[in-house]
Amino acid sequence: DFVSATIASTYSCAYTESTRLVRCTLPGFLPSLVRSDGLVTSYRIVLRVTARTAGTITNSVAVSSDMADPMPGNNTSSYVVTVR
């Protein structure tokens, strides 16, 4: 079961129970987010859940933007967690 989503205080996250989706609103891709080495600032979102049974949970994430993305292949990721 979803417990909470935490991100820097200037942004917000909301959970929709019917879709089991957490959506976080972050600032757009602004030049000020680009570091001097050309990489973009990252964001950390901490999700807390309570498992009902043992097994595996697949956590998936996807990002999107209204701006063109020169590297769209890195916009999704998944991680499998074993619950005991």
Salt bridges, closest charged atoms under 4 A:
ASP1 OD1 - ARG52 NH2 2.67
ASP37 OD2 - ARG35 NH2 2.71
